Amino acid sequence: MGFKAVHYRQVQRSREEEAGAEGVRVRWLINKENDGAQHFAMRLFDVAPNGHTPKHSHSWEHEVYVLEGDGIVFCEGSEKPIKSGYAVFVPPNVVHYFRNTGKKKLRFLCLVPYV
């Protein structure tokens, strides 16, 4: 597989929500399966008002960049407000989740390594 340049709307959104999530749809913009990306995946999350990702932890880090909306990130036992322009680092093995606290969609990019 090789070079890719695609508008995010050309990438199909998830049809089902992950267990424990509410109002969340994900587009896998770049990944190993479709694009041959060997080191990380890039995902676009859309979280509806009052929606949230599941509360979970795993052995890898993620890097998040908020594109639009207002919300909170819960990480390491505390909540921090986030909005457009915020960058978030979630360390490995830490319980975390994202929640939309605004009246419009919360949209963010999330990059995760392949472990």
Contacts in CASP RR format, 6 or more apart in sequence:
PFRMAT RR
TARGET T0000
AUTHOR 0000-0000-0000
METHOD contacts of the structure
MODEL  1
MGFKAVHYRQVQRSREEEAGAEGVRVRWLINKENDGAQHFAMRLFDVAPN
GHTPKHSHSWEHEVYVLEGDGIVFCEGSEKPIKSGYAVFVPPNVVHYFRN
TGKKKLRFLCLVPYV
1 34 0 8 1.000
1 35 0 8 1.000
1 36 0 8 1.000
2 35 0 8 1.000
2 36 0 8 1.000
4 30 0 8 1.000
4 35 0 8 1.000
6 29 0 8 1.000
8 27 0 8 1.000
8 29 0 8 1.000
8 44 0 8 1.000
11 27 0 8 1.000
11 28 0 8 1.000
11 29 0 8 1.000
11 44 0 8 1.000
12 27 0 8 1.000
13 25 0 8 1.000
13 26 0 8 1.000
13 27 0 8 1.000
13 46 0 8 1.000
14 25 0 8 1.000
14 26 0 8 1.000
14 27 0 8 1.000
17 23 0 8 1.000
17 24 0 8 1.000
17 25 0 8 1.000
18 24 0 8 1.000
18 26 0 8 1.000
18 53 0 8 1.000
18 54 0 8 1.000
19 54 0 8 1.000
20 54 0 8 1.000
20 55 0 8 1.000
21 51 0 8 1.000
21 52 0 8 1.000
21 53 0 8 1.000
21 54 0 8 1.000
22 48 0 8 1.000
22 50 0 8 1.000
22 51 0 8 1.000
22 52 0 8 1.000
23 47 0 8 1.000
23 48 0 8 1.000
23 51 0 8 1.000
23 52 0 8 1.000
24 45 0 8 1.000
24 46 0 8 1.000
24 47 0 8 1.000
24 48 0 8 1.000
24 51 0 8 1.000
24 52 0 8 1.000
24 53 0 8 1.000
25 45 0 8 1.000
25 46 0 8 1.000
26 43 0 8 1.000
26 44 0 8 1.000
26 45 0 8 1.000
26 46 0 8 1.000
27 43 0 8 1.000
27 44 0 8 1.000
27 46 0 8 1.000
28 34 0 8 1.000
28 41 0 8 1.000
28 42 0 8 1.000
28 43 0 8 1.000
29 42 0 8 1.000
29 43 0 8 1.000
29 44 0 8 1.000
29 109 0 8 1.000
30 37 0 8 1.000
30 40 0 8 1.000
30 41 0 8 1.000
30 42 0 8 1.000
31 37 0 8 1.000
31 41 0 8 1.000
31 42 0 8 1.000
32 38 0 8 1.000
32 41 0 8 1.000
32 114 0 8 1.000
38 114 0 8 1.000
39 113 0 8 1.000
39 114 0 8 1.000
40 111 0 8 1.000
40 112 0 8 1.000
40 113 0 8 1.000
40 114 0 8 1.000
41 111 0 8 1.000
41 112 0 8 1.000
41 114 0 8 1.000
42 109 0 8 1.000
42 110 0 8 1.000
42 111 0 8 1.000
43 109 0 8 1.000
43 110 0 8 1.000
43 111 0 8 1.000
43 112 0 8 1.000
44 107 0 8 1.000
44 108 0 8 1.000
44 109 0 8 1.000
44 110 0 8 1.000
45 53 0 8 1.000
45 98 0 8 1.000
45 106 0 8 1.000
45 107 0 8 1.000
45 108 0 8 1.000
45 109 0 8 1.000
45 110 0 8 1.000
46 105 0 8 1.000
46 106 0 8 1.000
46 107 0 8 1.000
47 53 0 8 1.000
47 98 0 8 1.000
47 99 0 8 1.000
47 100 0 8 1.000
47 105 0 8 1.000
47 106 0 8 1.000
47 107 0 8 1.000
47 108 0 8 1.000
48 100 0 8 1.000
48 105 0 8 1.000
49 100 0 8 1.000
49 102 0 8 1.000
49 103 0 8 1.000
49 104 0 8 1.000
49 105 0 8 1.000
50 100 0 8 1.000
51 99 0 8 1.000
51 100 0 8 1.000
52 97 0 8 1.000
52 98 0 8 1.000
52 99 0 8 1.000
52 100 0 8 1.000
53 97 0 8 1.000
53 98 0 8 1.000
53 99 0 8 1.000
54 97 0 8 1.000
55 74 0 8 1.000
55 95 0 8 1.000
55 96 0 8 1.000
55 97 0 8 1.000
56 95 0 8 1.000
56 96 0 8 1.000
56 97 0 8 1.000
57 93 0 8 1.000
57 94 0 8 1.000
57 95 0 8 1.000
57 96 0 8 1.000
58 92 0 8 1.000
58 93 0 8 1.000
59 92 0 8 1.000
59 93 0 8 1.000
59 115 0 8 1.000
60 92 0 8 1.000
60 112 0 8 1.000
60 113 0 8 1.000
60 115 0 8 1.000
61 89 0 8 1.000
61 90 0 8 1.000
61 91 0 8 1.000
61 92 0 8 1.000
61 112 0 8 1.000
61 113 0 8 1.000
62 89 0 8 1.000
62 90 0 8 1.000
62 110 0 8 1.000
62 111 0 8 1.000
62 112 0 8 1.000
63 87 0 8 1.000
63 88 0 8 1.000
63 89 0 8 1.000
63 90 0 8 1.000
63 110 0 8 1.000
63 111 0 8 1.000
64 73 0 8 1.000
64 87 0 8 1.000
64 88 0 8 1.000
64 89 0 8 1.000
64 90 0 8 1.000
64 98 0 8 1.000
64 108 0 8 1.000
64 109 0 8 1.000
64 110 0 8 1.000
64 111 0 8 1.000
65 85 0 8 1.000
65 86 0 8 1.000
65 87 0 8 1.000
65 88 0 8 1.000
65 108 0 8 1.000
65 109 0 8 1.000
66 82 0 8 1.000
66 83 0 8 1.000
66 84 0 8 1.000
66 85 0 8 1.000
66 86 0 8 1.000
66 87 0 8 1.000
66 88 0 8 1.000
66 106 0 8 1.000
66 107 0 8 1.000
66 108 0 8 1.000
67 84 0 8 1.000
67 85 0 8 1.000
67 107 0 8 1.000
67 108 0 8 1.000
67 109 0 8 1.000
68 84 0 8 1.000
68 104 0 8 1.000
68 105 0 8 1.000
68 106 0 8 1.000
68 107 0 8 1.000
69 83 0 8 1.000
69 84 0 8 1.000
69 100 0 8 1.000
69 102 0 8 1.000
69 104 0 8 1.000
69 105 0 8 1.000
69 106 0 8 1.000
69 107 0 8 1.000
70 81 0 8 1.000
70 82 0 8 1.000
70 83 0 8 1.000
70 100 0 8 1.000
70 101 0 8 1.000
70 102 0 8 1.000
70 104 0 8 1.000
70 106 0 8 1.000
71 81 0 8 1.000
71 82 0 8 1.000
71 83 0 8 1.000
71 98 0 8 1.000
71 99 0 8 1.000
71 100 0 8 1.000
71 101 0 8 1.000
71 102 0 8 1.000
71 106 0 8 1.000
72 79 0 8 1.000
72 80 0 8 1.000
72 81 0 8 1.000
72 82 0 8 1.000
72 98 0 8 1.000
72 99 0 8 1.000
72 101 0 8 1.000
73 79 0 8 1.000
73 80 0 8 1.000
73 82 0 8 1.000
73 88 0 8 1.000
73 90 0 8 1.000
73 96 0 8 1.000
73 97 0 8 1.000
73 98 0 8 1.000
74 95 0 8 1.000
74 96 0 8 1.000
74 97 0 8 1.000
74 98 0 8 1.000
74 99 0 8 1.000
75 88 0 8 1.000
75 90 0 8 1.000
75 91 0 8 1.000
75 94 0 8 1.000
75 95 0 8 1.000
75 96 0 8 1.000
76 91 0 8 1.000
76 94 0 8 1.000
76 96 0 8 1.000
77 95 0 8 1.000
81 101 0 8 1.000
82 88 0 8 1.000
82 98 0 8 1.000
82 108 0 8 1.000
90 96 0 8 1.000
98 106 0 8 1.000
98 108 0 8 1.000
100 106 0 8 1.000
END
